Amino acid sequence: MPLRPLTAVIATVTALLAATLASPAAVAAPGDPAGVARVSAIYALTAPESRTGLIDANALSLYTSPTGALTRDLDAVIDTAVAIGIDPMILASIRVLGTEAPQTAIDWLERLEGATNQTFALGYADADITVATQAGSPTVLTPTSFDYAIDPARFATVATDGDADTATPSPTPSPSASAAPQLPTAESLVAWDYTVPTIAWPVAGTVMASDLAVIGASGFTTTILSSGNLERSERGQATATVAESSTVVTDDPLSTLFNEAVEAPTTEGWQSTVGLLQAALDASALEGGPAGATTVLALDRGSLGSATKLRITLDAIEALPSTDLTPFSATLAVPPSPATIVERPQTPARVASAASLLATEASDASFATVAQNPALITGERRLRLLATMSTSWNTYPGGWGSAIDLYNAESVELHNAVRVVKSSDINLFADRASLPVPVKNSLNQPVTVNVLVTAPTPLLEIEQPSVAVTIEPDSQKRVQIPVQSISNGTAQISVAVTSGTGVPIGTPTSVKINVYAGWETPITVALGFLVFAVFAFGIARLVVRRSRARKVRLAAEHTAVDTPEDAAE
């Protein structure tokens, strides 16, 4: 990555100023508080952008292969002084696969578990915290359920012969029964033994005072802010209190130099950049008070696949007499100084897009009340929402737009899963009858709906305007609505569907009814006469046929009597 000219100039000027102002006493030996900067580094370990909220087995196999993105990232930071922010989506994606999880993913997770790095949790899918809060979310968004993705077959265990009772021999062997599977919970899927708990890490330079209030109310004890997001008197201190919120501050200029050194494509470029970084760290050390300075360096979000110089950069920082690499938890333990927030809102376009996503999710949650188990719908939609709001899309702005379009298109498809099937015109001849209203359920679980029928016409009276019905998965049912015809004519009835809680499902449908009032009696009489005529005709025909048969028989008998006499003559 090429050096940023303005940053390099600022760092050089800062270093020269520090050299001018420094006295022999200002440069302390390593470990002395005064004149020593205690430096911590943090990194967000995330997966490439996703739209589903869970990484499938094929993608996990690719990411955790020897040359995969997650493997390269872990190789870069494992067992260093860098504190790792872990995306819980990676943990859940591996664990929810159970016995079907790729072996490379299981091995990768074991490596991460054995790392000596300090760890803390990122938001699920590293979703952009402040774009949601500024769009109106009253809380930091988190997963609600993973039930839709849990397949018991992936967690079934087979009982061994040792589990059977061997005291009484069985005359005939029987196959071992499968033990009840131990299914994971939402908590167990994302559980981790974090060394630094309840940290929120919004995107740098996107935080407002209102965001800090929501983050604190959501249970987070500390928020990571960038230095450009705060105004503080103690610039040499990385912890600060904003109103009632505890924060830890990453140094923007130093983090920029740190990232450029880590990603330097050549040795010469690295040497140049790390020299600027060391000079800037020397200057930063002088800004600390009697307890010394504290500095937090943040690695850029995203893959460290090309960051081959992280370890030697950390060694170069540690080699400075004025710096000392410190665990992130130790930096957090330093008493904070007061600071004020510098409002850095998200762009109006991003906030508007996030607001549309939140509105879509709320609409989907209302629709889910039609289902037997709404969590199977809302849990999946929340995970997809978090994935759509992932910070990884910031690298691909156009990709984020397509992810939003897909999320909204999936919502439309979901709402169309339960609907009234459009039917042809209905002819109503009886004074009282039942109108058949077909309702289709394309979901993979039963739904219970109320079918509401209204007839804004005096031609037809709906005797039972609301009928509740349960429809099985992937099936269709005809709901019978009792009606009474009043007079002849054409009526347009409106058919609507609601959930059991009264939430409208889809849009009302119009059905044309041709009403023939009073035709029931004439038609019945005509049908009765027709039946009578058919029976009368059948009886008459039978009588005629029997009469003919009798005449034929008598004629035959007469012929039989006359024949002997003729023979005798």
C-alpha positions in Angstrom: 0.0 0.0 0.0 1.5 3.4 -0.9 2.3 5.8 1.9 -0.2 8.5 2.6 1.8 11.7 2.0 -0.1 13.9 4.5 0.2 11.3 7.3 3.9 10.9 6.6 4.5 14.6 6.8 2.5 15.0 10.0 4.4 12.1 11.6 7.8 13.5 10.5 7.0 17.0 11.9 5.7 15.4 15.1 8.9 13.4 15.5 11.1 16.5 14.9 9.1 18.5 17.4 9.5 15.7 19.9 13.2 15.5 19.4 13.5 19.3 19.9 11.5 19.3 23.1 12.9 16.2 24.6 15.3 16.4 27.4 17.6 13.7 28.6 15.3 13.0 31.4 12.4 12.6 29.1 13.7 9.5 27.5 13.2 6.9 30.2 14.4 3.3 30.3 11.8 0.6 29.4 9.5 0.1 32.3 9.8 3.6 33.8 6.3 5.3 33.8 7.4 8.8 32.8 8.2 9.1 29.1 7.1 5.6 28.2 4.1 4.8 26.0 2.3 1.6 26.8 1.0 0.4 23.4 -1.8 -2.1 22.8 -3.1 -3.3 19.4 -6.5 -4.7 18.4 -7.8 -6.5 15.3 -11.2 -7.6 14.1 -11.2 -11.2 13.0 -14.1 -11.5 10.6 -15.2 -13.6 7.6 -15.7 -12.2 4.1 -19.0 -10.5 3.4 -22.0 -12.8 3.5 -25.8 -12.4 2.9 -27.1 -15.4 4.9 -26.0 -14.8 8.5 -24.4 -18.2 8.6 -21.4 -19.4 6.6 -22.2 -22.7 4.7 -19.9 -25.7 4.9 -18.4 -25.1 1.4 -17.4 -21.5 2.2 -16.0 -22.6 5.6 -14.0 -25.3 4.0 -12.5 -22.7 1.6 -11.9 -20.0 4.3 -10.2 -22.4 6.7 -8.1 -24.2 4.1 -4.3 -23.8 4.3 -4.5 -20.8 2.0 -8.0 -19.6 3.0 -8.8 -16.1 4.3 -9.5 -17.1 7.9 -6.4 -19.2 8.0 -4.1 -16.4 6.7 -5.7 -13.9 9.2 -5.2 -16.3 12.1 -1.6 -17.1 11.0 -0.8 -13.3 11.0 -2.1 -12.5 14.6 -1.9 -15.8 16.6 0.2 -15.7 19.7 1.1 -12.0 19.2 0.4 -9.0 21.5 -2.6 -8.1 19.4 -6.0 -8.5 21.0 -8.5 -10.3 18.7 -12.1 -9.2 18.3 -13.9 -12.4 17.2 -16.9 -12.4 15.0 -19.5 -14.7 16.7 -20.9 -15.6 13.2 -17.7 -17.7 12.6 -18.2 -19.6 15.8 -21.9 -20.2 15.2 -21.4 -21.2 11.6 -19.0 -24.0 12.5 -20.9 -25.3 15.5 -24.3 -25.3 13.9 -23.0 -27.8 11.3 -22.4 -30.4 14.1 -21.0 -33.6 12.6 -21.1 -32.0 9.1 -18.6 -29.3 9.9 -15.5 -29.4 7.7 -12.5 -30.8 9.5 -10.4 -27.8 8.5 -12.9 -25.5 10.2 -12.8 -27.6 13.4 -9.0 -27.5 13.4 -9.1 -23.7 12.8 -11.4 -23.2 15.8 -9.1 -25.3 18.0 -6.1 -23.2 17.0 -8.0 -20.0 17.9 -9.0 -21.5 21.2 -5.4 -22.3 22.0 -4.1 -18.8 21.0 -2.4 -16.7 23.7 -4.0 -13.5 22.4 -6.5 -11.6 24.5 -9.9 -11.8 22.9 -13.2 -9.8 23.0 -16.5 -10.2 21.1 -17.4 -8.2 18.0 -21.1 -7.7 17.1 -22.6 -10.7 15.2 -21.4 -10.6 11.6 -19.5 -7.5 12.7 -22.7 -5.5 11.9 -22.3 -1.8 11.7 -23.5 -0.7 15.2 -24.1 3.0 14.7 -25.8 2.8 11.3 -28.5 0.8 13.0 -28.8 3.0 16.1 -28.9 6.2 14.0 -31.6 4.6 11.8 -33.8 4.2 14.8 -32.9 0.9 16.5 -33.4 1.2 20.2 -30.8 -1.3 21.0 -27.6 -2.9 19.5 -28.9 -5.6 17.2 -28.1 -9.2 18.2 -29.3 -12.7 17.1 -32.7 -13.8 18.4 -32.8 -17.5 17.4 -30.8 -20.1 15.5 -33.6 -22.7 15.6 -34.3 -22.6 11.9 -30.7 -23.8 11.2 -30.4 -26.5 13.8 -30.8 -29.9 12.2 -31.1 -32.7 14.9 -29.6 -35.2 12.5 -26.3 -33.3 12.7 -26.1 -33.9 16.4 -27.4 -37.4 16.8 -25.2 -39.9 18.6 -25.4 -43.7 18.3 -25.5 -45.7 21.5 -22.6 -48.2 21.8 -22.9 -51.8 22.9 -21.4 -50.8 26.2 -24.5 -48.6 26.9 -26.8 -51.6 26.8 -27.6 -53.7 29.9 -25.3 -56.7 29.7 -26.6 -58.4 32.9 -29.4 -60.2 31.1 -28.5 -61.7 27.8 -30.9 -61.1 25.0 -31.9 -64.2 22.9 -31.8 -62.2 19.7 -29.6 -59.2 19.2 -31.3 -55.9 18.4 -29.8 -52.8 16.8 -28.6 -50.1 19.2 -31.0 -47.2 19.4 -29.9 -43.6 18.7 -29.4 -41.5 21.8 -31.4 -38.3 22.1 -29.3 -35.6 20.3 -27.8 -32.8 22.5 -28.9 -29.8 20.4 -27.1 -26.5 20.7 -28.7 -23.4 22.0 -28.4 -19.8 20.8 -26.0 -19.1 23.7 -23.8 -22.2 23.2 -23.4 -21.5 19.5 -21.7 -18.1 20.1 -20.1 -18.8 23.5 -16.5 -18.1 24.0 -14.2 -17.6 27.0 -13.3 -13.9 26.2 -10.6 -12.3 28.3 -12.0 -8.8 27.7 -15.9 -8.9 28.0 -18.6 -6.5 26.8 -16.7 -4.3 24.4 -18.5 -2.5 21.6 -16.4 -1.5 18.5 -18.2 0.7 16.1 -16.8 1.8 12.7 -14.2 4.5 13.3 -15.5 8.0 13.0 -19.3 7.2 13.0 -20.3 7.7 16.6 -22.7 10.3 18.1 -23.6 10.9 21.8 -27.0 9.2 21.3 -25.2 6.1 20.0 -23.2 5.8 23.2 -26.4 5.9 25.3 -27.9 3.1 23.2 -24.7 1.1 23.4 -24.5 1.5 27.2 -28.2 0.5 27.6 -27.5 -2.6 25.5 -25.2 -3.9 28.2 -21.8 -2.9 26.9 -19.4 -1.5 29.5 -16.8 0.1 27.1 -16.9 1.5 23.6 -13.9 1.7 21.3 -13.8 5.1 19.6 -11.3 6.6 17.2 -9.4 9.7 18.3 -11.1 11.9 15.7 -14.4 11.1 17.4 -13.4 12.7 20.8 -12.1 16.0 22.2 -9.9 15.3 25.2 -7.4 17.2 27.3 -5.3 14.1 28.1 -4.2 13.2 24.6 -1.6 10.8 26.0 -4.2 8.6 27.6 -6.2 5.9 25.8 -9.2 5.7 28.2 -11.8 8.4 28.6 -15.2 9.0 30.0 -17.8 10.7 27.8 -20.7 11.8 30.0 -21.5 8.4 31.7 -20.0 6.2 29.0 -16.6 4.5 29.3 -14.5 4.5 26.2 -11.1 3.4 24.9 -9.6 5.6 22.2 -7.6 4.3 19.2 -5.0 6.8 17.9 -5.9 7.6 14.2 -2.5 8.9 12.9 -0.5 6.2 14.7 -2.9 3.5 13.6 -2.6 4.7 10.0 1.2 4.4 10.1 0.9 1.0 11.9 -1.3 -0.4 9.1 1.0 1.0 6.4 4.0 -0.7 8.0 2.1 -4.0 8.4 1.0 -4.0 4.8 4.2 -2.6 3.3 4.9 -4.5 0.0 8.7 -4.1 0.2 11.3 -4.2 2.9 12.4 -0.7 1.9 8.9 0.6 2.3 8.5 -1.1 5.6 11.7 0.4 6.9 10.7 3.9 5.9 7.2 3.6 7.4 8.3 1.9 10.6 10.8 4.7 11.1 8.0 7.3 11.0 5.9 5.1 13.3 8.7 4.9 15.8 9.3 8.6 15.8 5.5 9.3 16.3 5.4 6.8 19.1 8.4 8.6 20.8 6.4 11.8 20.5 3.3 10.2 21.9 5.3 8.9 24.9 6.1 12.4 25.9 2.4 13.3 26.1 1.7 11.0 29.0 1.5 12.2 32.6 3.3 10.9 35.6 1.7 7.4 35.0 3.0 7.4 31.4 1.2 7.4 28.1 -1.2 4.7 26.8 -1.8 4.2 23.1 -4.1 1.8 21.2 -3.4 0.9 17.6 -6.2 -0.5 15.5 -5.5 -2.7 12.6 -7.9 -2.1 9.7 -11.0 -4.2 9.5 -10.7 -6.8 6.8 -8.4 -9.6 5.7 -4.7 -9.6 6.8 -3.8 -11.8 3.9 -1.1 -9.4 2.7 -0.1 -8.2 6.1 3.1 -10.3 6.3 5.0 -7.8 8.4 2.8 -7.6 11.5 5.2 -9.5 13.8 8.3 -7.6 12.8 6.4 -4.3 13.2 5.4 -5.3 16.7 9.1 -6.2 17.4 10.1 -2.8 16.1 7.6 -1.1 18.5 8.8 -3.2 21.4 12.4 -2.4 20.7 11.9 1.3 21.3 13.1 2.6 24.7 10.0 4.8 24.8 7.4 2.1 24.2 6.2 -1.1 25.9 3.7 -3.5 24.4 0.9 -3.9 26.9 -2.1 -6.3 27.0 -5.3 -4.6 26.0 -7.0 -5.4 29.3 -4.2 -3.5 31.1 -4.9 -0.4 29.0 -8.6 -0.7 29.8 -7.7 -0.7 33.5 -6.1 2.7 33.4 -8.3 5.3 35.2 -10.1 7.4 32.4 -9.9 11.1 31.9 -12.9 13.3 30.9 -13.6 13.9 27.2 -16.4 15.1 25.0 -17.8 13.5 21.9 -17.2 15.0 18.5 -20.4 14.1 16.6 -19.6 12.0 13.6 -22.9 10.8 12.1 -23.2 8.2 9.3 -24.0 9.6 5.9 -27.8 10.2 5.3 -27.8 7.7 2.5 -26.5 4.9 4.7 -28.9 5.8 7.5 -31.8 5.8 5.1 -30.8 2.4 3.7 -30.5 1.0 7.2 -33.9 2.4 8.2 -35.5 0.6 5.2 -33.9 -2.6 6.4 -35.2 -2.2 9.9 -38.7 -1.5 8.6 -38.5 -4.6 6.4 -37.5 -6.7 9.4 -40.3 -5.3 11.5 -42.8 -6.1 8.7 -41.4 -9.7 8.5 -41.8 -10.1 12.3 -45.5 -9.1 12.1 -46.0 -11.5 9.2 -44.3 -14.3 11.3 -47.2 -14.3 13.8 -49.2 -16.3 11.2 -46.8 -19.3 11.7 -46.9 -22.0 14.3 -43.4 -21.1 15.4 -42.6 -17.5 14.5 -39.0 -17.8 15.7 -38.2 -20.0 12.7 -38.9 -17.0 10.6 -37.7 -14.1 12.8 -34.5 -15.8 13.8 -33.4 -16.3 10.2 -34.5 -12.8 9.2 -32.5 -11.2 12.0 -29.3 -13.1 11.1 -29.7 -12.0 7.5 -30.3 -8.4 8.6 -27.0 -8.5 10.6 -25.1 -10.0 7.7 -26.5 -7.3 5.4 -25.4 -4.6 7.8 -21.9 -6.1 8.2 -19.0 -3.7 8.0 -17.3 -6.0 5.5 -19.7 -4.5 2.9 -17.9 -1.1 3.4 -15.2 -2.4 1.1 -17.7 -3.0 -1.6 -20.3 -0.2 -1.5 -22.0 -1.4 -4.7 -22.2 -4.9 -3.1 -24.0 -3.5 -0.1 -26.7 -2.1 -2.4 -27.2 -5.5 -4.0 -27.3 -7.2 -0.5 -30.1 -4.7 0.5 -32.0 -5.5 -2.7 -31.8 -9.2 -2.0 -33.0 -8.8 1.6 -36.0 -6.9 0.5 -36.7 -9.4 -2.3 -36.6 -12.2 0.2 -39.1 -10.3 2.3 -41.6 -10.0 -0.6 -41.2 -13.8 -1.3 -41.9 -14.5 2.4 -45.0 -12.4 2.5 -46.3 -14.2 -0.6 -45.9 -17.6 1.0 -49.4 -17.3 2.6 -52.0 -15.9 0.3 -55.5 -16.3 -1.2 -55.3 -18.1 -4.5 -57.1 -16.1 -7.3 -60.1 -18.1 -8.5 -62.6 -17.7 -11.3 -66.1 -16.2 -11.0 -68.5 -18.1 -8.7 -72.1 -18.7 -9.7 -74.4 -18.8 -6.7 -77.8 -20.4 -7.3 -78.9 -21.5 -3.8 -80.5 -19.2 -1.3 -77.9 -20.4 1.2 -74.5 -21.8 0.3 -70.8 -21.8 1.1 -68.3 -19.9 -0.9 -65.0 -21.8 -1.4 -62.0 -19.6 -0.8 -58.6 -21.3 -1.5 -55.7 -20.3 0.7 -52.2 -21.5 0.0 -49.3 -22.0 2.5 -45.8 -22.3 0.9 -44.0 -22.2 4.3 -42.3 -25.2 5.8 -44.5 -25.1 8.9 -48.2 -24.9 9.6 -50.0 -21.5 9.7 -53.2 -20.5 11.3 -55.1 -17.7 9.5 -58.4 -15.9 9.7 -60.2 -15.5 6.4 -62.2 -12.4 6.3 -64.9 -11.9 3.7 -66.9 -8.7 3.1 -69.6 -8.0 0.6 -70.2 -4.2 0.0 -73.5 -4.9 -1.7 -77.1 -5.7 -0.6 -77.2 -8.7 -3.1 -75.3 -11.0 -0.7 -75.2 -11.4 3.0 -72.1 -13.0 4.6 -73.4 -15.1 7.5 -69.9 -15.8 8.9 -67.5 -13.1 7.8 -64.5 -14.6 9.7 -63.4 -18.2 9.5 -60.2 -19.5 11.2 -58.3 -22.3 9.5 -55.0 -24.1 9.9 -53.1 -25.0 6.8 -50.4 -27.6 6.7 -46.9 -26.9 5.3 -46.6 -26.6 1.5 -50.3 -27.2 0.9 -53.6 -25.5 0.0 -57.0 -25.6 1.7 -60.5 -24.4 0.6 -62.1 -22.4 3.3 -66.0 -22.5 3.2 -67.7 -19.2 3.9 -71.5 -19.5 4.6 -73.5 -16.9 2.7 -77.2 -16.0 1.8 -78.3 -14.6 -1.5 -80.8 -11.7 -1.3 -81.5 -10.7 -4.9 -80.1 -11.4 -8.4 -77.1 -9.6 -9.7 -73.3 -9.5 -9.7 -71.4 -8.9 -6.4 -67.8 -8.2 -5.8 -66.6 -9.6 -2.5 -63.4 -8.8 -0.8 -61.3 -11.6 0.8 -58.5 -10.8 3.3 -56.3 -12.9 5.5 -55.0 -12.1 8.9 -52.9 -13.9 11.5 -54.4 -15.1 14.7 -53.3 -11.8 16.3 -55.0 -9.7 13.6 -52.0 -8.8 11.6 -52.9 -8.4 7.9 -51.3 -11.0 5.6 -50.9 -9.9 2.0 -53.4 -7.7 0.3 -57.1 -8.3 0.0 -58.4 -10.1 -3.1 -61.6 -9.4 -5.0 -63.9 -12.3 -6.2 -66.8 -11.9 -8.6 -70.0 -13.6 -7.5 -73.0 -14.1 -9.9 -76.0 -14.3 -7.6 -79.3 -16.0 -8.8 -81.6 -15.4 -5.8 -84.8 -17.4 -5.6 -83.8 -19.9 -8.3 -83.3 -22.7 -5.8 -87.0 -23.7 -5.6 -87.7 -23.8 -9.4 -84.5 -25.6 -10.0 -85.4 -28.1 -7.3 -88.9 -28.6 -8.8 -87.4 -29.0 -12.3 -84.9 -31.5 -11.0 -87.7 -33.3 -9.2 -89.9 -33.4 -12.3 -86.9 -34.6 -14.3 -86.3 -37.4 -11.9 -90.0 -38.3 -11.8 -90.1 -38.3 -15.6 -87.0 -40.6 -15.8 -88.6 -43.0 -13.3 -92.0 -42.9 -15.1 -90.4 -43.5 -18.4 -88.4 -46.4 -16.9 -91.5 -47.9 -15.4 -93.6 -47.5 -18.6 -90.8 -49.1 -20.6 -90.7 -52.0 -18.2 -94.4 -52.6 -18.4 -94.3 -52.5 -22.2 -91.4 -54.8 -22.3 -93.1 -57.3 -20.0 -96.4 -57.1 -22.0 -94.5 -57.9 -25.2 -92.7 -60.7 -23.5 -96.1 -62.2 -22.3 -97.6 -62.0 -25.7 -94.6 -63.7 -27.3 -94.8 -66.5 -24.7 -98.5 -67.1 -25.2 -98.0 -67.2 -29.0 -95.3 -69.7 -28.5 -97.4 -71.9 -26.3 -100.3 -71.8 -28.8 -98.0 -72.8 -31.6 -96.7 -75.7 -29.5 -100.2 -77.0 -28.9 -101.2 -76.9 -32.6 -98.2 -78.7 -33.9 -99.1 -82.4 -32.8 -102.4 -82.3 -34.5 -101.0 -81.2 -37.8 -98.5 -84.1 -37.5 -101.2 -86.7 -36.9 -103.2 -85.7 -40.0 
